[in-house]
Amino acid sequence: MKEFGVIGLGRIGGGLALQALGKGYRVVGLDVVGASDELRTAGLVVAGGQEDLVAALDSPRVVFLYIHAGPPVDVELDRLSELLAPGDIVLDGGNSYWGDSKVRAARLAEHGIRLLDLGTSGGLPGARNGACFMAGGEPDAYRVVEPILADLAVPGGLVYCGPSGAGHFVKLVHNGIEFGMLQAIGEGLDLLEKYPDDLPITAVLGCWRNGSVVRSWLVDLLHEAMQKPPSLDEVPGYIEDTGEVNWLIEDALHMEVPVPVIAQSVMQLFASRDDRRAWARAIAMMRHGFGGHPYGPHEGIRAERRTSRVGLRDGD
């Protein structure tokens, strides 16, 4: 099967669609703001609505969702459950809460539709050139889409994690680890900045990229960001996020698993919103590099943080 549909043609969904089109896939896409000229030129079949997207795909249909977590996912799934046929497969590639994914999978199963929760990492470069996927759901459904995911993943970057919810849980843990790593690198840069004599910090980061124990994509991103505008002094210290790692800390409390580094990294993220220390600006630069996250406050992301987990709303 060399075709699939994508609902949500933003940075990740659009990047995966472009990657697939370049590998000979037929991709049918849908987005509330339409498709970019780049996607259209690459051969994307643009759907006018869910009905068009479903009608344009052969059974068993495979549809990826790359939309904001929370109520928007339920809206799309409820509509798709009326249009898709038994045996069709939907993959939720966004950062949905794993508990919500289990409930949604059970709800779609009543219609014979199979839902896979697909943690997706690698940022914008990964979507375009080879992502990292963490899948959860029915094994039989996974086996159907495994060839597609293998084509879109970086070599070695695909794992089946287990039943419904497992993929999104693994991605949530991944995001918690990411927060801890970002915090440690940011604090290290802060120490370099405070050394009594001037250090060649950019050169130090470049050195660390080559053979050091702490070499990583995050260090690569910080080194690259330090060599172009905006400068570290110009980047706002306010670190924006959509709040998923908050859920992980709550899960850890229920599981009675100590996660002090991850929890403290979230506390420090909150602290950044009233501070301009170098570590906060460094983290903002790295997050902008791998995910295009904005510098400074962003009202749309704040709203997503308040609504992206089912049952959580402003004031709860």
N, C-alpha and C positions, 0 to 999 in steps of 0.2 A: 504494500500500500504506500504510494508516494504522494499522498495528499492529506491535508488536514485544514481545519478552520481555526482562526484566531479571533477572539473577541478581546479587544484592547490592543491597539497598535502604537502604544507609547514607546518608551525607551527600551523596555525589555521585550514586550510582545512584538514590536516593530522590528527590533534587531534580530530576533529569532526567525521572523518571517523572511527577512532579507537573506539571512544565512541559508534557510531552506530553499528559497527561490534560486539562489546561486548553486545549489546542489541538485537542481532538477525537480524539485517538488512543485506540485500544484498547490497553491495556498489561497484560501478564500478568507478575506479579512473584513472585520467590522469594527468601527470605532465611532463614538458619538461626534467626534470632530472630523471624521473622514480620514482618508489615507493620504500620506505624504506623496509628493511627486516622485520621490525616490522609489517608494514601494510600487507605485503605479508603473513607472518605467521598467522596474525589475520584473513585472508580470503578475503582480497581485490581482486576483479576481476580487473586486470590491463589491461587497454585499450591501444592499440598502437597508437591511434589517435582519433580525434573527430568522425570519421565514426564508429569506433569500439565501442566507448562509446555509441553512439546513438543506434546502432544496438543491443546492449546488454541490453537495457532497454525496459520495456513494456510501452505502452501508457495508460494514459497520462504520459509522461516522466517528471521527476523532476531532474534538473541539477543545482547544486550549483557552483558558481564561487568564488574562493578565490585566486585572482591574483592581481597584482599591479593595482591601479587605473590609469585611463587615456587611452591612445591609446591601450594598451594590451586588455582592456575590449572590445573595439570596434572591434578589430581583432577577438576575440573569438565569439562575438555576431554575427558578419557578417557571419562567417563560420557556426555557429549553425543555423542561420536563413535559410540556404540552406539545412540543414540536418533534422531539427526537423519538426514535423507535427503540424497542427493547434490543439490547446488545450494543447500543451506541455508547461511546466513552467520552467523558468530560474530564479534563485535567485542570485543576485549580493551581496555577503556577504562582499566585500571589502569596503574601505573607499572612494567610488566614490562621486563626488560632486552631490548634490541632483538635481541641474538643469540639469546636464548631464543625470541623471537617468530618468528624465521626457522625455527628447528627445529620449533616447534609448527605453523606453517603447512604445512610439508612433511609432517608426520605426519598432519594432518587431511586434506590433499589426497589421501592414499591412500584415504580414505573418500568422496571427492568433496565434502567439506565445505570451505568457504572461510573462512579466518581473516583478519580485518583487525586490524592493530594501530592503536589509536586513542588517540593522546596527547590528553589532556583537560586544559584549563586554565580558569581563571576562578574557582576556588574555589567556595564554597557559593552566593554570589550568581549566579555564572555558570551553575551547574547549574540553578538555579531560574528564571533569567530570560534566559539566552542564553550558552552556553558557547563556548569556543574549541577547535576540533578540528583535529588533525594526523593524517591517515590514511595508512597504508601497507598494501600488499597488491595482489592482482590488480585491474587496472583494471576488468574487467567486474563484479567483485563490488562495487567501490566505486560504480560507476554505479547499481547497484541500490539501495544505501542512501543515496546522495547526497541525495535529496529529504528523507529523514528527518533526516539530519545538518544540512541547511540549515535545516529548521524549528526545530531545537534549538540552533542556533548564533546568536551575536550577528551582526549584519550584517557581512560581511567576515571573520568568524572561522572559516573553513573552508578547509583546503588539503589537496589530495592530494599526498603527498610522494614517492611512488614505490613500488617493490616491497616485499615483506614485510620488516619491520624498520625501514623508513624513518620511519614515523610515530612509533614509540617512540624512535628515535634523535633525531629532531627535538625531541621533548618532553624528552629527556634534556639536550640542549644548552640548551633553554629553561630547565630547572631550574638548570643551571649558571650561566646569565646571572642568573637570579633570585637565586642565592646572592651573586654579586658585587654586585648592586644593593643587597640587604639590608645587606651588610657596609659598603658606602660610606655609606649613610644612617645606619646605627647609629654609625659612627665620627664622622660629622658631628655627630650629636646629642651624642656624648661631648665633642667640642670645645666645643660651645655650653655644655654643663654646666660646663666647666672655665674658662670666661672669668672674668677677675678680678672683674668686676661682674656682678650678677644680670641676666640677659637674659630677656625675655618669650618663652621658648622656644615655648610653644604658639602664641602670636601669630605668631612667625617662621614656624613650619610652616604656619600658615594663610595667610600671605603667599605662601610658596613654592607653594602650591596654585594660585595665580592668576597665570598668565603667566610664571612663572620657567622657566628651562631644565630644572630638575630636577623640575618638576611631574610627578606620576605617581600611580597608584593606591596604591602603597606609601606615599608621603608622605601621601596622603589618609587611609590606614588609621592611620598613626602619629599624625597630628593628631587624628583622632577618638578614638583610644585614650587620648591624653594628657588628654582632657577627662572621663573617667569612670573609676571604679574597675575594677581595682586601679591604684594610682599607679605611676609608674616605679620608685620606691623599694621597692614591695611585690612587684614581679614578680621571680620567681627568675631569676638570670642563666644558668641551665642551659638550653641550646637543644637540644631533642630533634629528631631527624630519622630518616628511614627508610633513609638511606644511598645513595640512587640516584646522587648526584653523585660519590660515591667511584668508581662504575663509569666515569663520564665521564672522570675524571682518568686512570684506567687505560687507557681507550681512547685518550686524547690521547697518552699515552706510546707506545703501539703505533703510532699514526699519525704520531708525531714532530711534533706540533702543540703549540707552547707555549701554555699557558693559565695564566699566573702569577696572574692576579686570581682566577679560579675556584678554583685549587688553594689559594691563600692563604686564601680565604674559608672553605674546608673546614677548614683548619688552625685558623683563628680560632674556628670552631664548636666544634672539639674543646677549644680553650682555654677556652671559656665554661663548660665542665663543671667547672672548678676556680676560677671567678672570678665576681665580681658587678659587673663594670664596666657602665657605663650603655649602651654599645653593644650588649652582649649582651641586656640587658633590653629595649632598643628593638626589636631583631630579633625577640625572643620575642613582643612585642606585635603587630608587623606580621604575623608568621606566624599568630598566634591570630586576627587579624582576617580574613585571606583564606582560611584553611583550617581554622579551628577547632582548630589544633594546641595541645596541652596546654601549660600552664606547668609547668616543672620536669620531672624524670625521669618516664618512663612505661614500665613493664616490657613492655607489649604492643608498643609501637613498637620498643623495643630488640630484642625477639624477632624482629619483622619485618625489622629491619635485618640480622639475622644469617642470615635464611633466604630473603629475597625474590629472590635471584638463584640460579638452578639451579646446583648444584655447590658453593655456598658454605654452610657450616654453622659452628656454633660450633667454634672451635679450628682452622679452616682458615686 
